[in-house]
């Protein structure tokens, strides 16, 4: 009987402690810093242009579609900046791949979209850091720019 009471007490303690350890820290990170980390510029190339928030864009010839992506990376033992930059690059590569698949040459109005709550900025992206994983969710509109722009 005593063993069962101890096990029950331990189970109750774990039930309270484990959810608290999950963590979800919101960070606003620099897009410019993320684009200069992890060889992001070279990996993204220049065949698809990216425009964040209300950043001015060249004239749009055709609006094709919009989509969103949510990318995660292992955050264990990494700084928030390091893991957020990796998740950001993964999200950008996913947007690029989608743009190429629909024939777009630009992604405009890119916004952070964590849990489907938009956060628009031309200079920062939203990143969420948990105990084990770090995630970035982005949403953008795929377009074809007018020629010569």
C-alpha positions as CSV (number, residue, x, y, z in Angstrom):
1,X,0.0,0.0,0.0
2,X,2.8,2.4,0.9
3,X,4.5,1.7,-2.5
4,X,1.3,2.5,-4.4
5,X,1.0,5.8,-2.5
6,X,4.6,6.7,-3.3
7,X,4.0,5.8,-7.0
8,X,0.8,7.8,-7.1
9,X,2.6,10.8,-5.6
10,X,5.4,10.6,-8.1
11,X,3.0,10.3,-11.0
12,X,1.1,13.4,-9.8
13,X,4.4,15.3,-9.4
14,X,5.5,14.3,-13.0
15,X,2.1,15.3,-14.4
16,X,2.6,18.8,-13.0
17,X,6.3,19.2,-13.9
18,X,6.5,17.8,-17.4
19,X,4.0,20.2,-19.1
20,X,5.9,23.1,-17.5
21,X,9.1,21.9,-19.1
22,X,7.7,22.0,-22.7
23,X,8.4,25.7,-23.0
24,X,7.3,28.0,-25.8
25,X,9.4,31.2,-25.8
26,X,8.6,33.7,-28.5
27,X,11.5,35.5,-30.2
28,X,11.4,38.3,-32.8
29,X,14.6,37.7,-34.9
30,X,16.3,39.8,-37.5
31,X,15.6,38.7,-41.1
32,X,18.8,40.3,-42.3
33,X,20.8,38.3,-39.7
34,X,19.1,35.1,-40.7
35,X,19.7,35.7,-44.4
36,X,23.4,36.2,-43.7
37,X,23.7,33.0,-41.5
38,X,24.0,29.4,-42.7
39,X,24.9,30.4,-46.2
40,X,21.2,31.3,-46.7
41,X,21.7,33.8,-49.6
42,X,23.7,31.3,-51.6
43,X,21.3,28.4,-50.8
44,X,18.3,30.5,-51.8
45,X,19.9,31.9,-54.9
46,X,18.2,34.6,-56.9
47,X,15.7,32.9,-59.1
48,X,12.9,33.6,-56.6
49,X,12.7,37.0,-54.9
50,X,11.4,37.4,-51.4
51,X,9.5,40.5,-49.9
52,X,8.5,40.6,-46.3
53,X,5.6,42.4,-44.7
54,X,4.8,45.7,-46.4
55,X,8.2,45.9,-48.2
56,X,7.8,47.6,-51.5
57,X,7.7,45.2,-54.4
58,X,8.2,45.6,-58.2
59,X,5.0,45.6,-60.2
60,X,3.2,42.3,-60.1
61,X,2.0,40.8,-63.4
62,X,0.1,37.8,-62.0
63,X,-1.0,36.7,-58.6
64,X,-0.8,32.9,-58.6
65,X,-1.6,31.6,-55.1
66,X,-0.7,31.8,-51.4
67,X,0.5,29.1,-49.0
68,X,2.1,28.7,-45.6
69,X,4.8,26.6,-44.2
70,X,5.8,25.6,-40.6
71,X,9.3,24.3,-40.2
72,X,11.0,23.0,-37.1
73,X,14.6,22.2,-36.1
74,X,16.2,20.5,-33.1
75,X,17.0,23.3,-30.6
76,X,18.8,21.2,-28.0
77,X,22.2,22.7,-27.1
78,X,21.8,25.6,-29.5
79,X,21.2,29.3,-28.9
80,X,17.8,30.8,-29.8
81,X,19.5,32.7,-32.6
82,X,21.2,29.6,-34.1
83,X,18.1,27.4,-34.0
84,X,15.7,30.2,-35.1
85,X,18.0,31.0,-38.1
86,X,18.0,27.3,-39.1
87,X,14.2,27.0,-38.9
88,X,13.9,30.3,-40.8
89,X,16.1,29.0,-43.6
90,X,14.1,25.8,-43.8
91,X,10.9,27.8,-44.1
92,X,12.4,30.0,-46.8
93,X,13.5,27.0,-48.7
94,X,10.0,25.5,-48.5
95,X,8.5,28.8,-49.8
96,X,11.1,28.8,-52.6
97,X,10.2,25.2,-53.6
98,X,6.5,26.0,-53.6
99,X,7.1,29.2,-55.7
100,X,9.1,27.2,-58.3
101,X,6.4,24.5,-58.4
102,X,3.7,27.0,-59.3
103,X,5.8,29.1,-61.7
104,X,6.2,32.1,-59.5
105,X,9.3,34.3,-59.5
106,X,8.6,36.1,-56.3
107,X,7.0,35.6,-52.9
108,X,5.4,38.8,-51.5
109,X,3.7,39.8,-48.3
110,X,5.6,37.2,-46.3
111,X,4.4,37.2,-42.7
112,X,5.1,35.1,-39.7
113,X,2.1,32.9,-39.1
114,X,2.6,31.1,-35.8
115,X,-0.6,29.1,-34.9
116,X,-2.3,30.9,-37.8
117,X,-1.8,34.3,-36.1
118,X,-0.2,36.7,-38.6
119,X,2.7,39.0,-37.5
120,X,3.8,41.3,-40.4
121,X,7.3,42.9,-40.4
122,X,9.7,43.9,-43.1
123,X,12.7,43.4,-40.8
124,X,11.8,40.6,-38.3
125,X,10.3,37.1,-38.2
126,X,8.7,35.3,-35.3
127,X,10.3,32.2,-33.9
128,X,9.2,29.9,-31.1
129,X,11.7,28.0,-29.0
130,X,10.7,25.0,-27.0
131,X,12.6,22.6,-24.8
132,X,13.6,20.4,-27.7
133,X,12.4,22.0,-30.9
134,X,12.4,25.5,-32.5
135,X,9.9,26.5,-35.1
136,X,9.2,29.2,-37.7
137,X,5.9,29.5,-39.5
138,X,5.7,31.7,-42.6
139,X,2.9,32.6,-45.0
140,X,3.4,34.3,-48.4
141,X,1.8,35.1,-51.7
142,X,3.3,33.6,-54.9
143,X,3.4,36.0,-57.9
144,X,4.9,36.5,-61.3
145,X,6.6,40.0,-61.5
146,X,6.2,42.2,-64.6
147,X,9.1,41.5,-67.0
148,X,12.1,43.8,-66.8
149,X,11.7,44.7,-63.2
